[in-house]
Amino acid sequence: MSNIAVIGLGSMGFGMASSCLRAGHRVWGVDLNADAVARFVGEGGQAGDLPADLDAVSVVVLNAGQTEAVLFGEDGIVAGLKPGAVVLGHATVPPAFAREMAARCGEAGVHYLDAPISGGAAKAASGELSIMASGTAEAFAAAGPVLEATAATVFELGDAAGAGSAMKAVNQLLAGVHIATMAEALTFGMTQGVAPEKFVEVISKCAGTSWMLENRAPHIVAGDYTPLSQVNIWPKDLGIVLDIARDAKFAAPITAAALQQFLAAAGQGLGGEDDAAVAKVYARNAGLTLPGEG
């Protein structure tokens, strides 16, 4: 049994914390949302001040700024961790930032595993995430109990932080483009008399399908935009991809086009909705009525 803290009890973090509980660990949940903390305590988790003997801390927050604040801010946790403890950084961040966090943790005698996650809220809840991880052998060893509890697949991508975040950027490029393209294809089909439900039935069995199409298009058919993954995530993540691409002097025009659609959705007040709501941008521009609207 390990002592684990999960910082950030959103849709992903809550599932990861619950998976660690099921694996038999003592788990502390931390979040600004008191309701999320109370819900976690109701499942058997711990709350309150973090103990001094934590073995691992999973940081499941939104971005690099929040990650740095959690680790090294005014109430940063790294200063209170015991030597040999490990921090798992799960947010989508630039590779250079992951390397910086690893160096600063190392100066404090703490391991850092660059460990971005993929799989969505359902797989976080079932402990079946894919984790793209890089770090020292010692960091992997210290993080073992968390990885075993939360992931179906752990990709070991190198012995230094940064490689995991680089791979996550590649994944996010594809994921964001696939969501935007799914929305474009679904609404294009509507202009030709293809009903959204028929689009899902047929295209999900054809060569044009993708995991994102099969996962997100049913949200549009149901007219349910409960945010499992918000529109607001994509301006950040695709922005990171384009920043990395610019530094590499690499043109990424398709990524840039997808980013504009998510920015348009956020500008229309859809930022807090499920990212499938990017379809509403296309629908409004074409004068279409999506299921559940009108």
N, C-alpha and C positions, 0 to 999 in steps of 0.2 A: 504494500500500500504506500503510495506516494502522497505528499502534500502538494496540491496543485492549485494555482489561482488562474481564473479566466477573467481577463479584463475586457469588458464589452459583452453584454448579454443581449445583443440583437438577434436576428433570425439565425445567423451562423454561430455566433458565440454561445447562445443559449443551448443550441443543439450539441455543440462540442463539450460544453460543461456537463450537460446531462449524460453524454457518452462516457465521460471520465468517471462520473458517479456510478454508472452501471458497471464499469470495470472494477469497482471496489476501492477507488481512491477517495481521499478526503479532498473536497473541492470547495474553494472559496469563489464566490461570484461577485464581481464588482461592476456596477453600472450607475450612471446618473439617473436612470429611470428606476425609481423606487418600486414600481409595480413589477418590473422584471426581476429585481432582486428578491422581492417577496415571493414571487412565483417559484424562483429557483430554491429558496429556502423550503418552500412547501414540498419540493421534490426530494428534500434531504440534503440540500447543499448548505454551505456555511456562508455567513455574511459578517460584516464588521471588519475590524482591523486585521490586516494580514499578519500571519505568524512569522516569526523570524526564521523558522526552519522549513520554509518552502523549498521544494525540490525543483519546481518548474513553474513558469508563468507563461500562459498563452495570451498574447495581446491581439485581440480581434476587434480592432477599431477601424475607422474609415480611411485614414490616410497617414502620410508621413508625419505631418504636424502633430496629430493626435498620438501617434506612436512615440515620438520624441518626448512629448509632454508626459506621457505615462511613465516613460523610463527615466527621464532626466529633468523633468519640470520641477516646480516648487515642491511638490509632494512625490517626486519620482521614486519608483520602487527599487531601482537598481542599488541605491545606497544601502538599503536595508536587507538585501539578499545575502545569504551565506555564500562563502566561496564554493565554487563548483556547481551552484545552481545554474539553471539554463532559462533563458528567455527565448520563446518562440515568436517570431514576428510574422503574423499572418496577413497583414494588410497588403494591398497592392501598392508598391512603392518603387521608385527608381533604384536600379542596382547600386548606384553610387551611395545612396542613402543607406541601404542595407549594409554595405561595407563599413560605412561610418559608424552605424550602431554596433556592429560587431567589434570594431576597434575600441569604442568607448566602454562597452561591456567588459571587454578583455582587460582593460586598465583597472577595472573594479574587481577582477577575479571571477567574473561571471561569464558563462558561455552564451553565445548567441547563435540561434539557428534561423537562417533565412528560409521561411517556410510558408509561402503563399498557398492558398487553398482553392479548390475548385470542386463543384458538385452541387451547389445550391443548398437551400435550407433543409430539404428532405434528407439528403445524404449526410448533412451535418448532424441531424437528429438521430440517424440510424448508425452513426459511426463509420460511414463508408465514403468519406471524402477521398479525393486525390490530393496529395500534398507534394508540391514541387520544392524540394529542400536542398539546401547547400550549407556547409559549415564543416567545422573540424570533426574528426572522429569522436572526440570527447563531447562535443555538442550533440551529435547524434545519439551517443550512448546515454547522456543525461536526459535527452528528450524522449527516449524510447517508450516509457509508459504512456505519455501523451499521444505519441504517434500510433501506438498499438490500439489505443482506445478510440481514436477519432478517425482513422484512415483505413480504407480498403487497400489503397495503393500509395506507397511512398516512393517517389522518384528521387534517388540520391544523385545529385547533379554536380557534385564537386566538393572539394575540401575547403572552400572559402565562400563566405557570404557574397551575394550578388548574382550568382548563377541561377538560383531559384527565382529571384525577382525578374531576371531577364526572360526566363521561360514563361513566367506568369504574364509578362507583357505581350509575348507572342500569343498566348492563349486569349488574352483580353482583346487583342486586335481581331482575332477571328470571331470571338463570341459577340462583340459589339457589332461588327459588320454583319454577322449572320442574323442578329435580331432585327437590325434596320432593314436588311434585304428581305427577310421574311415578311415584315410589315409592308414593304413595297410590293412584293409579289402577291400577297393576299389581297391588297386593295386594288392592284392592277387587275387581278382576276375578277373582282367585283365589277369593274367597268365592262367586262366581257360577259357578264351574267353568271360568273362562277360564285356560288354562295360560299361564305367562309367555312361552313361545316363540310361542304363537299371538297373544298381546297385541302383541308386537313386530312380527310379520308383518303384522297387520291395521292397528293404530293408526298405524304409521309411514307408511302410505299413505293415511291419513284426515286430516280437518281438525284433529283433536286432537293431532297430532304436534308436535314441536319438535326443535331441534338437540340439546338435552340429552337428550330421550327417546331419540332415535335413537343417541346416543353412549353413554349410561349404561345404558339398560335391557338391552342385550346382556351387560353385566357381570353382572347379576343372573341372567340366563338361564344363563350359563356358570358361575355360582357362583364367580366370580373377582373378588376384591376387592383385588387388587394395587393399591397406591395411586398412580394416575396423578394424581389430585387428591384430597387427603385430606378426610375429614369435618371435621377440625380447622380447615380454611381458612374454613368458613362461619360459625361463631360470630364470627370476626374480621371477615369481610367484610360480613355482614349486620348486625353490630354497628355498623360504620362507617356503613352506609346509615341505620340508625335514629338514630345520633348526628346525622348531617347533617339528617335529617328533623325531629328534635326542634328543632334550631337554627332550622330554617325554619318551625317551628310547623305541620308537615305530618304528618297521620296516615298511617301505613303499616301497617295491621292485617294484611294478607296477608303482608308481609315478617316481621312479628313472629311470626305463626303458623309460618312456615317455619323461622325461627330456633329456635323451641322444639323442633322435631323434630331439628334437628342437635345441639342441646344434649343432648337425650335420648339420641341416638346416642353422643355423646362420653361421657355419663354411664354408658352401658352398656359402656364400654371399647372402642368402635369408632372412636375418634378417629384412629388411624393407618391405618385402612382407606380404600379408595376411597370417595368420597362417595356412590356408589350404595348403600353399606351402610346409608344411612338407611332403606331398605326393611325392614331387619331390625327396626326399631322398630315399624313397622306389623305385620309378621308376628308378632312375639312378642305384641303386644297382642291380636291376633286368633286366636292359636293356630295359625298357618299354618306350613308347612315350605317354605322357599325351596329352589330347586335347589342341590344340593351340600351341604345340611344334613341332619341327622338320621341 
